[in-house]
Amino acid sequence: MFSVTVRDHIMIAHSFRGEVFGPAQRLHGATFLVDATFRREQLDDDNIVVDIGLATQELGAVVSELNYRNLDDEPAFAGTNTSTEFLAKVIADRLAERIEKGALGEGAKGIARIAVTLHESHIAWASYERAL
């Protein structure tokens, strides 16, 4: 399996419901380093997994929809604990939609899987991986 990873970051605010979250139940900020990994069995006709420039551009577009936002105020997340794991899935699903629409080029239609990892710090991160 071949893979290419591109990186960006987001800064958000949010709060959680549930005693398991302790002090994070209060409104707080988070900065995430975001890695998006694209995987495929065979390279495309140009011998690449995906156009790195397009992948970087589209990851940037996806994270810009979340960046500098209080996720508690976003209608799409009403009543949802926007955990790191949950946000990794949101980003992966939004990237998958962009691949399906051709935003990463026709060659990207051969991508088999996407994995998104959100790094909360140098010692903690969460990922979500999905098939296309």
KOLZAFI-69726 format. One record per residue (C-alpha): x, y, z; residue in one letter. Coordinates in steps of 0.25 Angstrom, whole numbers. Layout:
REM residues N
+-------+-------+-------+---------+
:    xx :    yy :    zz : residuo :
+-------+-------+-------+---------+
:     X :     Y :     Z :       A :
...
+-------+-------+-------+---------+
***
This chain:
REM residues 132
+-------+-------+-------+---------+
:    xx :    yy :    zz : residuo :
+-------+-------+-------+---------+
:     0 :     0 :     0 :       M :
:     5 :    14 :    -4 :       F :
:     2 :    26 :     4 :       S :
:     4 :    41 :     4 :       V :
:     2 :    50 :    16 :       T :
:    -1 :    65 :    16 :       V :
:    -2 :    74 :    29 :       R :
:    -9 :    86 :    34 :       D :
:   -14 :    91 :    47 :       H :
:   -27 :    97 :    53 :       I :
:   -30 :   105 :    66 :       M :
:   -44 :   103 :    71 :       I :
:   -52 :   105 :    84 :       A :
:   -62 :    96 :    89 :       H :
:   -68 :    89 :   102 :       S :
:   -72 :    75 :   106 :       F :
:   -84 :    69 :   113 :       R :
:   -82 :    58 :   122 :       G :
:   -74 :    56 :   135 :       E :
:   -64 :    48 :   128 :       V :
:   -59 :    61 :   122 :       F :
:   -56 :    67 :   136 :       G :
:   -51 :    82 :   134 :       P :
:   -53 :    81 :   119 :       A :
:   -68 :    82 :   121 :       Q :
:   -65 :    97 :   122 :       R :
:   -62 :   105 :   109 :       L :
:   -47 :   103 :   105 :       H :
:   -38 :   105 :    93 :       G :
:   -31 :    94 :    86 :       A :
:   -20 :    94 :    75 :       T :
:   -19 :    82 :    66 :       F :
:    -8 :    78 :    56 :       L :
:   -16 :    71 :    45 :       V :
:   -10 :    60 :    37 :       D :
:   -18 :    54 :    25 :       A :
:   -12 :    41 :    19 :       T :
:   -17 :    36 :     6 :       F :
:   -14 :    21 :     3 :       R :
:   -15 :    13 :   -10 :       R :
:   -11 :    -1 :   -15 :       E :
:    -5 :     4 :   -28 :       Q :
:     1 :    17 :   -33 :       L :
:    -7 :    25 :   -43 :       D :
:    -2 :    27 :   -57 :       D :
:     7 :    38 :   -52 :       D :
:    13 :    29 :   -42 :       N :
:     7 :    37 :   -30 :       I :
:    -3 :    34 :   -19 :       V :
:    -9 :    48 :   -21 :       V :
:    -5 :    62 :   -25 :       D :
:     1 :    67 :   -12 :       I :
:    -2 :    81 :   -16 :       G :
:   -17 :    78 :   -18 :       L :
:   -17 :    70 :    -5 :       A :
:   -11 :    81 :     3 :       T :
:   -20 :    91 :    -3 :       Q :
:   -33 :    83 :    -1 :       E :
:   -28 :    79 :    14 :       L :
:   -27 :    94 :    16 :       G :
:   -40 :    97 :    11 :       A :
:   -47 :    86 :    20 :       V :
:   -40 :    91 :    32 :       V :
:   -43 :   106 :    29 :       S :
:   -57 :   102 :    31 :       E :
:   -54 :    99 :    46 :       L :
:   -43 :   108 :    49 :       N :
:   -45 :   120 :    59 :       Y :
:   -59 :   115 :    62 :       R :
:   -66 :   112 :    75 :       N :
:   -71 :    98 :    71 :       L :
:   -82 :    99 :    81 :       D :
:   -88 :   110 :    72 :       D :
:   -88 :   102 :    59 :       E :
:  -102 :    97 :    55 :       P :
:   -95 :    84 :    49 :       A :
:   -90 :    80 :    63 :       F :
:  -102 :    84 :    71 :       A :
:  -103 :    74 :    83 :       G :
:   -90 :    67 :    79 :       T :
:   -78 :    65 :    87 :       N :
:   -67 :    70 :    77 :       T :
:   -56 :    61 :    82 :       S :
:   -43 :    59 :    75 :       T :
:   -48 :    46 :    70 :       E :
:   -61 :    52 :    65 :       F :
:   -54 :    63 :    58 :       L :
:   -44 :    53 :    51 :       A :
:   -56 :    46 :    45 :       K :
:   -62 :    60 :    41 :       V :
:   -50 :    64 :    33 :       I :
:   -48 :    50 :    27 :       A :
:   -62 :    50 :    22 :       D :
:   -61 :    64 :    16 :       R :
:   -48 :    60 :     9 :       L :
:   -55 :    48 :     4 :       A :
:   -66 :    56 :    -2 :       E :
:   -56 :    65 :    -9 :       R :
:   -49 :    53 :   -15 :       I :
:   -63 :    48 :   -20 :       E :
:   -65 :    62 :   -27 :       K :
:   -52 :    62 :   -33 :       G :
:   -45 :    73 :   -25 :       A :
:   -33 :    65 :   -24 :       L :
:   -32 :    61 :   -39 :       G :
:   -37 :    49 :   -46 :       E :
:   -25 :    41 :   -42 :       G :
:   -29 :    42 :   -27 :       A :
:   -42 :    34 :   -31 :       K :
:   -32 :    22 :   -29 :       G :
:   -30 :    25 :   -14 :       I :
:   -34 :    13 :    -6 :       A :
:   -34 :    19 :     8 :       R :
:   -32 :    32 :    16 :       I :
:   -27 :    34 :    30 :       A :
:   -28 :    47 :    38 :       V :
:   -20 :    49 :    51 :       T :
:   -22 :    60 :    60 :       L :
:   -10 :    63 :    69 :       H :
:   -14 :    70 :    82 :       E :
:     0 :    70 :    87 :       S :
:    13 :    63 :    86 :       H :
:     8 :    52 :    95 :       I :
:    -7 :    50 :    90 :       A :
:   -14 :    49 :    77 :       W :
:   -26 :    42 :    71 :       A :
:   -29 :    36 :    57 :       S :
:   -40 :    32 :    48 :       Y :
:   -38 :    24 :    36 :       E :
:   -49 :    20 :    25 :       R :
:   -50 :    13 :    12 :       A :
:   -54 :    21 :    -1 :       L :
+-------+-------+-------+---------+
***
